[in-house]
């Protein structure tokens, strides 16, 4: 197969593909030329930067493209149903980065609880704000998970090991076979949780799952963590809630637009931020590469 890798992949995986007899081209294409470029490849591997939309697929089917692989969990940057209606298979790597994203979410929880991010910034600015940064322990607190897939379950057992009570809700409205955790409807979860962490894809209607009304249900002492997709939380509503004291803080790894230009949000003293690095660990990148090789081999 002739394989295009647009957003990077582990070199060990690329080497393995080449040893297996495939031709691998590492190159990013701008959206206006991506469709034409795809005509010359059997397979394309993307991460979150490259968007494969209907117009790209219409151009690609004139060539030999047969397989699109998303190196990661979410496939909302690919028009999956349209691609498959044109005979192009779409795959992802749902297991590879689960632990890494869960650990980042947990890291953000500690950052919020103990003011790690903001105190790091103010100390570098020459300030010694010892008394201003009284924090809280996460042990004994309630973690509410919106979505209970692989990443959420990785976070749940880590949080429980730290002494947290874990409650969860699912978009399907159906509880899972997880008796060690408590299922709650979304509204009730928002009301009782000290930390709310999102682990869901972008809804099909593109509307935020948490907007002004939902954020108003949360405790004013609560924290919000989003390592899922930027659009699942309304950024304007979140900023208002923080400014009005309706939330104690938020942690964001993902944004409505990336790179984000929302200076008011990412520079807010109550916000802990990272630049979409949930899956950016050595271990996750290696597992993603291995899973991509397996997908191509099986295909």
N, C-alpha and C positions, 0 to 999 in steps of 0.2 A: 504494500500500500504506500501511497504518497501522503504524508501526514504533515499538516500545518499546525504549528504551536504558536499561538499569537501572544499569549500573556506570560510565557515562561513555564518551565517544568523542571523537576530535578534532573540534573545531568546524568545521574546513574540510570534513570528511566529512559532518557533519550538514547544513551549508549546501548541499553538493552534492546530498544526497538531497532536500532541500526544493526546490532548483531543478529537480530531476528530476520534481517533482510529488508526492512522498510526504509524508505527515504524520509528523513525528517528535516523540515525547514522551519527555523525559528525566526518569525518575522511578524511584527504588528502591522495591520493595515487600517487606515482610517476608514470610517463608515462608508464614505462615498465610493471607495474602490474595493471594499471587502467582498461584495457579491461576485464581481468579476474574477477576483483572485481565487475564490473558492471553487471555481469551475475546474481548476487544474489539480485539485486534491481529492483523494478518496475519503479523508477524515480530517476534521479540524478539532483541535483541543483548545478550549478557552478557559479563562478564569472569570473574574467579575468585570474586568475592564472592557472586553470585547462584547458587543451586543449583536446577536444574530437575529435579525428581524425578517419579516415576510419579504421585503424587497430583496434582501440578501439571498434568501432561500429561492425566490423566483429566478434570480440570476444563476445560482449554484446548480439548480436542476438541469440547466442547459449543458452542464459539464458532467463530472463523474462523482460528485460528493455523495457519500452513502451514510456517513456517520458523524455526528456532532457529540463531543464529550465535554461536559462541564467539570473541570477539576475543582470540586467542592460540592456543597450540599444543594443550595438553592439554584434553580434553573429559570428564574424570572427574567434573566437577561437573554433568554432564548425563546422564540415563539415555537414552543414544543409541539402543540397540536397541529400547527400549520406545517411544520417540518415533516412530521410523521404522515400527514395527509398527502405529502408529495413524495413519500417513499424514503425519506431520510430518517434514520434511527437517531434517537437522542438518549444519551446515558449521562450519569453523574457518579460521583464518588461519595456516597452518603456517610460512610463510616470513618473515613480517614482522618478528618479534622475534629471529630466530636470532642475528644478529651482536651484538645488545645483551646477550643472556644469556651468550653466549660471552665477551664482554669483561668482564662482571661476574665470571664464574668465574675468569678470568685475574687480575683485580684482587684477588680473594680469595687466589689463590695467592701473589701478591707480598706481600699483607698477612701471611700466615702465615710465609712465608720470611724476612721482615725485621721481624716483630713490629710492623707499622705500626699496627694497630688498638689493641693493648694499650699501646704506648708513647705513642700519642696520648692515651689515657685517663689514664695515670699522670702524664704531663707536665702535663696540665690540673689534676691533683691536687697539683702542686708537687713531683713526684719527678723526679730526674735519674738514671735507671737505665741509664746507658750500658753498663756492663759486663755487666749481666744480659741484654741484648738482642743477643747475638751471633747473627747469622742465617746463612743459606746462600744460595748462588746456585741459581737454578732451571735454568740451563744445565747440560747433562750429566746431568740427572735424568730419570727415567722417569715419564711421565704415562699412567695407565691409565684408559681411558674405558669406562664401563659403559653400553652403548647407543652406536650410531654413526649417529644420524640427522643432521638438518641442523645442530642446535646443536653436537653433538659434533664434526662435521666442521669447523665454523667455528673451534672451539677448537683442534682438532688442528693445522691449518696454522699458526695463530698460535704455538702452543707449539713446533712444529717449527722455525719461523723463529727462535725464541729459543734453539735448540740443544738442545731436549728430544727424547728418544726417545719415540715414541707407540705404545702398544699398546692394543688394544680388544677388547671382547667384545660379543656380541649375544644378546638373549633367545632368538632363533630357533636359536642354536647354529651358524649358518652365517656364514662369513666373507664379506665384501663385496669387490667389485672395487676395492680400495684398496691396491695393491701398495706404496705409500709408507709404510704402517703395518703393524704386525704383529698378527695375530689370535691371541688366547689364550683358553683356557677361563677361566671366572670365577675358579676357585681359584688357577690359576697367575698370573693377572693381579694378584690381591690380594697374592700373595707377592712379586712382583718390583717393584711400583710404588712410587715415592716419593710420588706424588700420585695419588689415585683420585677421579675426578669422575663423578657420576651424571647420565645424560641419558636417562631412561626414564620412562614414565607409571606410575601406580599399578597394580600387578597386579590382575587381576580378583578374586583371592581376598583382596585387601586386606592380605596379609601382607608384612612388610618384606623387601626383597631383601637388605639387610645387617643381620643381627642379631648376637648374641653370637658365634656360631661363625664367621661370615664376618669380623667385625672382628678376631677373634683370629688370623686368617691374615695380616693385614697386618703390615708392619714396624713396630717400635716407634718408628722415626724417621719414619714416613709421615704424610701429611696427607690428610684426607677433605674433599671439596668437594661440597655438594649444592645445586644450583640447579634441581632437577627438581620433585619432590613431597616434602612432608614425611614422609609415611608410608613411603617406600621405605627409610628408615633408622630403626631402632628407637632412639628417643631415650634410653631408659633404658640400653640396652646401650652406646650411644655415650658417655654420661656416665660409666659405669663404666670403659670403656676409657681415657678421658682421665684419670680420677682414679687409675687403677692403673698409669699410665705405659705402656699398651699402644699408645697413639697419641701422636704429638707435637702434634697439633692438628686442628681441624676448622673449616670455614667453611660457614655455613648461611644461605641466603636464604629457605628454606621450612621449615615446621614442621608437626607432626602436627595441631595446632590453631592457627588464625590469627584474631585476634592471639594469639601464644603467651603462656602463663602459666608456662612452664617457666623460672623465674628462675635455677635452678641451672645450666641449660644456656646461656642467652643471656648470663649474666654471668660465665661461666667464663673465666679468664685465657688459656686455650688455644684459645678459640673466637672467630672473626671472624664477625660477624652483620650482616645487613641485613634489612629488613622486606618481603620478597617484591617486590623492585624489579627483577628480571631484565629485564623488558620495559619498564621505566619510563624510556625515553629519548625525547627529542623526535622523533628519526628513526623509532624503532619505532612510536610512537603514530601518526605520520603515515602510515606504511606500512600499519599495521593498519586505519586508517580508509579508506584507498584500496582495500584488499583487500575490506573489508566492502561498500563501494559497488559494486565489481565483482561480488561474489557476488549482491547484491540485483538488480543490473541483469540479470545472466545468468538469475537465477531467474524 
